[in-house]
C-alpha cells in the first residue's frame, strides 16, 4: 500500500473544473488512480500563492470547501483523517485516507485564532512557508543566521505540536529547518523534498539536514518534480516509456487546455532536448538519502498536480514504475514497503492526534 504526503489536486479541482472531479479527472490524482495503485492515504494540500490572492484566507476557505464537498460526495471511497485511529480504520475497511494540509502557513496571517480554526477544519499538516517570507519564517533562498523561525513562528509550531498538526519544512530555508529539527521534541516532516547532493537545488536538502532528519525521527517525502529530480534531458521519445507525456514544452495554460480537451495534444517535438522526471532518478535520491539518513527516513511526497507534466510516472495510477526503479537500485521488498507506507505510518502514529 502507498501513502503520499503531498499533492496539489485541490487547486486543479477548484481552478480547472472541466478536468473532472475527485473520482475521475485528467490530472495526476483521482480516486480511480489511487485505487489502482492501492493507496492507503493521500495528503491533499491547500496551496495559496500569497502574491496572487489579495485575501489568502478566503482562498483557503474556497479550497477547503472543495475538499469537504468531494469528501462528502465520495465518502464511500475516502475518509477524512483527523486522528491516527481514522487511518487505522482505513486499513481495516479499505477506504483511502485523505489528510488535509496547508502549503503556505502565511494564509493564517500570523493569527493563532485562524490556526485553531484550521485545526477545527481538519488541517493536520502545515508547510510553514512557500516561496515568500511570511509571519512564521523565511523560505529557501533567504539564508542567514537570523532567518530561522520568527517568534510568531515558534508560537505556531508549539501550538501545532501540542494539538497534533504536523510541522512541514519543505520550502523552509536551511536555517529554519535546522532550528526545527534541533529544538522540537515532536518529529517534523519534509513532505516533498529531495537530496541536494544528488541534484543541486535549494529546495533539496543538504547532507547535514538529511542526517538530522534521520537522527530526530523525521521523514522526507520524495518529490517527483523535474526541477528537483535532475534527470538528464531526453532527445527521443523512445528514451522514456510514457506515451501520455506531452512531448513538447507548453505553458501551464496550454497544458490545462490540452488536458481538458480544449486544445489538441501537440505532436511529438523534440528538436531540442526536453528535461523530464525519470523514475530511475527519483530512486537515486531515495538510495542516497537512505544511505545517509537511514531507510526509515524516506517516504513519498510526489507533488502531483503541482508540478510540470513532464513525468515518466504520469500519475498515481502508474506507481509500479517507482516500485521497479527502487528495486533496480537495490532496495529490498521490505525496504520498499518502508518507503511506500510503513515509515509514514510510523511517523503519523507519533504525530497525529488520538481520539
C-alpha positions in Angstrom: 0.0 0.0 0.0 1.1 3.6 -0.5 1.0 6.8 1.5 1.7 10.1 -0.4 2.4 13.1 1.8 1.8 15.9 -0.7 -0.3 16.8 -3.8 -2.0 19.9 -5.2 -5.1 18.3 -6.7 -7.5 20.6 -4.8 -6.1 23.5 -6.7 -6.8 21.7 -10.0 -10.4 20.8 -8.9 -11.1 24.4 -7.9 -9.5 26.2 -10.8 -10.0 23.7 -13.7 -13.4 22.1 -13.0 -13.6 21.0 -16.7 -10.9 18.5 -15.9 -13.2 16.3 -13.8 -13.8 15.7 -10.1 -12.0 13.7 -7.4 -13.4 10.4 -8.6 -12.1 10.8 -12.1 -10.2 13.6 -13.8 -7.5 14.3 -16.3 -4.9 15.3 -13.7 -2.4 13.2 -11.8 -4.6 12.1 -8.9 -8.2 10.9 -8.6 -9.9 8.0 -6.7 -9.6 5.6 -9.7 -5.9 6.1 -10.0 -5.4 5.9 -6.2 -7.3 2.6 -6.0 -5.3 1.2 -9.0 -2.1 1.7 -7.1 -3.5 0.6 -3.7 -3.1 3.9 -1.8 -3.8 3.8 1.9 -3.6 7.6 2.3 -3.2 10.8 0.2 -2.4 14.2 1.6 -4.4 17.0 -0.1 -2.7 20.4 0.2 -4.5 23.7 0.3 -1.9 25.8 -1.6 -2.2 29.6 -1.7 0.2 31.9 -3.6 0.3 35.0 -1.3 1.2 37.3 -4.2 -1.6 36.1 -6.4 -4.5 36.4 -4.0 -5.4 39.6 -2.1 -7.2 37.6 0.5 -5.2 34.4 1.1 -7.5 33.2 3.8 -10.5 33.4 1.6 -8.7 31.3 -1.0 -8.0 28.8 1.8 -11.7 28.7 2.6 -12.6 28.1 -1.0 -10.3 25.2 -1.4 -11.4 23.7 1.9 -15.0 23.8 0.6 -13.9 21.8 -2.4 -12.2 19.3 -0.2 -15.3 19.0 2.0 -17.7 18.7 -0.9 -15.6 15.9 -2.5 -15.2 14.0 0.7 -18.9 14.1 1.3 -19.7 13.1 -2.3 -17.2 10.2 -2.3 -17.5 9.0 1.3 -17.9 5.5 0.0 -14.3 5.5 -1.1 -12.5 8.1 1.1 -12.3 9.0 4.8 -11.0 12.3 6.3 -8.0 11.7 8.6 -8.4 13.7 11.8 -6.8 11.2 14.2 -4.5 8.2 13.8 -7.4 5.9 14.5 -9.1 7.2 11.3 -6.1 5.9 9.4 -6.3 2.6 11.2 -10.0 2.4 10.2 -8.9 2.9 6.6 -6.6 0.0 6.7 -9.4 -2.1 8.2 -12.2 -1.2 5.8 -10.3 -0.5 2.6 -11.1 3.2 2.3 -8.4 5.7 1.2 -7.5 8.2 3.9 -7.5 11.9 3.0 -5.3 14.1 5.1 -5.9 17.9 4.7 -2.8 20.1 4.8 -1.9 23.8 4.1 1.0 24.6 1.9 1.8 28.2 3.0 1.5 29.0 6.6 1.1 32.6 5.6 -2.6 32.0 4.8 -3.3 32.4 8.5 -1.7 35.8 8.7 0.1 35.0 11.9 -3.3 34.6 13.7 -3.4 31.9 16.3 -7.2 32.1 16.1 -7.1 31.2 12.4 -4.7 28.4 13.2 -7.1 27.0 15.7 -9.9 27.3 13.2 -7.7 25.4 10.7 -7.5 22.6 13.3 -11.3 22.5 13.6 -11.4 22.5 9.8 -9.4 19.3 9.9 -6.0 20.6 8.9 -3.3 18.2 10.3 -0.2 19.4 8.4 1.2 22.8 7.6 4.0 23.7 5.3 5.3 26.7 7.2 6.4 28.7 4.1 6.1 28.6 0.4 8.4 30.8 -1.7 7.9 34.1 0.2 8.8 35.2 3.7 5.7 35.3 6.0 4.9 35.9 9.6 6.3 32.5 10.6 9.6 32.0 8.8 11.8 32.5 5.6 11.7 30.2 2.5 14.5 28.6 0.6 17.0 31.1 -0.9 16.8 33.5 2.1 19.5 32.0 4.3 21.1 33.7 7.3 21.7 33.2 11.0 18.7 35.5 11.7 16.5 33.8 9.1 15.1 30.9 11.0 11.6 30.9 12.5 10.2 34.1 13.8 8.8 34.4 17.4 5.3 34.0 16.0 6.5 31.0 14.0 7.6 29.3 17.2 4.3 30.1 18.8 2.6 28.4 15.8 4.8 25.4 16.0 4.3 24.9 19.7 0.6 25.1 19.3 0.6 22.8 16.3 2.7 20.1 18.1 0.7 20.3 21.2 -2.5 19.6 19.2 -1.4 17.2 16.5 -0.7 19.4 13.5 2.5 18.3 11.7 5.1 20.9 11.0 6.4 20.6 7.4 9.8 22.0 6.4 9.5 21.7 2.6 10.1 25.2 1.2 11.5 26.4 4.5 15.2 27.5 4.3 18.0 25.5 5.8 18.3 27.7 8.9 14.7 27.3 9.8 14.7 23.6 9.1 17.8 23.1 11.2 16.2 25.0 14.1 13.1 22.9 14.0 15.0 19.7 13.9 17.3 20.7 16.7 14.7 22.3 19.1 11.5 20.4 18.7 10.7 17.2 20.6 7.9 16.1 18.2 9.3 14.9 14.9 8.9 17.1 11.8 8.5 16.3 8.2 9.8 17.5 4.8 6.7 16.4 2.8 8.2 16.9 -0.7 11.9 17.4 -0.8 15.0 15.5 -2.3 18.7 15.3 -1.8 20.8 18.4 -2.7 24.0 16.4 -3.3 22.2 14.3 -6.0 20.8 17.4 -7.7 21.8 20.9 -6.6 18.7 22.9 -5.9 17.9 25.0 -2.8 14.6 23.1 -2.4 16.5 19.9 -1.9 18.1 19.0 1.5 21.8 19.2 2.2 23.6 16.3 3.8 23.7 17.7 7.4 19.9 18.1 7.4 19.3 14.7 5.9 21.3 13.2 8.8 19.3 15.3 11.3 16.1 14.1 9.9 17.3 10.6 10.5 18.5 11.3 14.0 15.3 13.0 15.0 12.8 10.5 13.7 11.5 12.8 10.9 10.6 11.7 7.4 11.2 13.1 3.9 8.8 12.6 1.0 10.4 12.0 -2.4 9.4 14.8 -4.8 8.7 13.9 -8.4 9.2 17.3 -10.0 11.7 17.5 -12.8 13.0 20.7 -11.1 14.3 18.8 -8.1 15.0 15.3 -9.5 17.6 16.4 -12.0 17.2 13.8 -14.8 19.2 14.2 -17.9 17.2 15.7 -20.8 15.8 13.3 -23.4 16.3 13.7 -27.1 13.9 11.0 -28.5 10.5 9.7 -27.4 11.8 6.1 -27.1 14.2 7.2 -24.3 11.3 7.3 -21.9 8.4 4.9 -21.8 5.4 7.1 -21.3 3.2 7.7 -24.4 1.0 10.1 -22.4 3.7 12.6 -21.7 3.4 15.9 -23.5 6.5 15.8 -25.8 6.6 19.5 -26.4 7.2 22.4 -24.0 3.9 24.1 -23.2 2.8 26.8 -20.8 0.7 26.0 -17.8 -2.4 27.4 -19.5 -1.7 25.4 -22.7 -1.3 22.2 -20.6 -4.7 22.8 -18.9 -6.3 23.4 -22.3 -4.8 20.2 -23.7 -5.6 18.1 -20.6 -9.3 19.2 -20.6 -9.7 18.7 -24.4 -9.9 22.3 -25.3 -6.8 22.0 -27.5 -5.4 19.0 -29.4 -2.5 17.1 -27.9 0.7 18.6 -29.5 2.7 16.4 -31.9 5.9 14.9 -30.7 8.5 17.7 -30.9 12.0 17.0 -29.6 14.1 19.3 -31.8 15.6 20.4 -28.5 16.4 18.2 -25.5 13.5 18.0 -23.0 14.1 17.7 -19.3 11.7 15.2 -17.7 11.4 13.4 -14.3 12.5 9.8 -14.6 11.7 7.1 -12.1 15.3 5.8 -12.0 16.5 9.2 -10.9 13.8 9.5 -8.1 15.2 6.1 -6.9 18.7 7.6 -6.9 17.6 10.3 -4.5 16.0 7.6 -2.3 19.1 5.5 -2.3 21.4 8.4 -1.4 19.0 9.6 1.3 18.7 6.1 2.8 22.4 5.6 2.9 22.9 8.9 4.7 19.8 9.2 6.9 18.5 5.6 7.1 15.9 4.0 5.0 13.4 4.6 7.8 13.5 8.3 7.0 12.3 8.0 3.4 8.7 8.4 2.3 6.7 9.6 -0.7 5.7 13.2 -1.4 5.0 13.2 -5.1 3.8 16.8 -5.5 1.5 15.5 -8.2 -0.8 18.2 -9.7 1.6 20.9 -8.5 4.4 20.0 -10.9 5.0 20.0 -14.7 3.5 17.3 -16.8 6.9 16.0 -18.0 6.8 12.9 -15.9 7.7 9.3 -16.7 5.4 8.3 -13.8 2.4 10.0 -15.4 0.0 9.8 -12.4 -0.9 8.0 -9.2 -2.0 5.0 -11.2 1.5 4.3 -12.5 3.3 4.0 -9.3 4.5 0.5 -10.2 7.2 2.3 -12.2 8.6 3.7 -9.0 8.5 0.3 -7.2 10.5 -1.2 -10.0 13.0 1.7 -10.0 13.5 1.3 -6.3 14.1 -2.4 -6.8 16.6 -1.7 -9.6 18.8 0.4 -7.3 19.0 -2.4 -4.7 16.1 -1.8 -2.2 14.6 -5.0 -0.8 10.9 -5.7 -0.8 10.9 -4.8 2.9 12.7 -1.5 2.4 10.3 -0.6 -0.5 7.4 -1.2 1.8 9.0 1.1 4.4 9.4 3.9 1.8 6.0 3.5 0.3 4.0 3.1 3.5 5.5 1.9 6.8 7.7 4.9 7.5 4.8 7.4 7.0 2.6 5.1 9.1 5.1 5.2 12.0 5.5 8.9 11.7 1.8 9.6 11.7 1.3 7.3 14.7 3.7 9.5 16.6 2.3 12.9 15.5 -1.4 12.8 14.7 -4.0 13.3 17.5 -5.6 10.3 19.1 -9.4 10.0 19.7 
